[in-house]
């Protein structure tokens, strides 16, 4: 029977594990903005090579594109800012890091059960970039935006491992 999944029960992130493994300690990212998580696994770009005297391609070259995930959190706590922008918190004042880049992370999210089925999507190695969106008005709040690029995990011998796994429960 076909399965469908929707919405989220949790989103977690933490330092990537060694040798392509999921990180051992993932921390909840709270207050995910409703409907904000989008996941894009784009089709590869292709270039058809057509010889001068032919009407169809001799070969089609494929170039894969990055898988991406984006979502927003309503949690603008100083500790949340420090996670994605680096820096320090001293006596209630946050100062961002200079030229800070968040080290490779492991990332996962779990969907809400639908018809008794939920899924946990696990990405052992990702690069995370943070930004802030929203406007200061009565009908909106600032949001911490996470932009994630899925990276290729590699084991100790240098062999490529799967970019993600999905556990269905």
Secondary structure, 3 states (H helix, E strand, C coil): CCCCCEEEEEEEEEECCHHHCCCCCCEECCCECCCCCEEEECCCEEEEECCCCCCCCCEEEEECCCEEEEEEECCCCHHHHHHHHCCEEECCEEECCCCCCCCCEEEEEEEECECCECEEEEEEEEEEEEEEECCCCCCCCCEEEEEEEECCCECCCCCECCCCEEEEC
